[in-house]
Amino acid sequence: MAIERTYIMLKPDCVERGLMGQVISRIENKNYRIVDAKMMTLEEPVLREHYAHIADKPFFPDLVRYMTSGPVLAMIVEGENAVKGMRILMGATKFEEATAGTIRGDFACSTSENIIHGSDSVENAEIEIRRFFGC
């Protein structure tokens, strides 16, 4: 098994609803380590870069409003197969497809406000960690 680092972000709805502690506990209970974390308020330019693959979609302005509506918790999470493992722990992006026991399955109330973001590949994790942490 490979030790990997991945980028995880607790989104504004997670912070606003007071769920950070529960989500962090789930991450740590799966034997992943949070090696760096910081609260931050995102601005549109970084969101345009982060979500460049969907910036032309009609829902993008709503996404920007949501992601700039409050602080997020950015984290670097490390552990064995952290990228894939965290994707499983998070659950499906569409909340109605997220199974019970996953973070989104238990806490998300909509697909547009779905609690958490996680890198989808080792390569994207490196890019996202650099984008949000500069390392």
C-alpha angles and dihedrals in degrees: 000000000000125000107229138177121223136182117243126181126190103213129225094268091054091051094043094049093050095242099129095100093051093047093046089049090055091050092049093042088060087058095253118140124222101220097177135008138172139174113235142168112228126222129207098256093059090044090052088054095043094046097033090131091065102027091111094054119109092239094056096096089054090049091052091049091050096045092048094044094092145342125304130205111234116199141180107216122194134193147098109326088344096171097056094033093053091047088056092045091050095051130212118336091233102072093213088060095046111105125229112269094041121101093248093039091056102035114019117101098185141007092247093053102037105154102238146039125204133179114262098212141017089251093052090045089059091048094047094046089052091047096051103027104025093231 
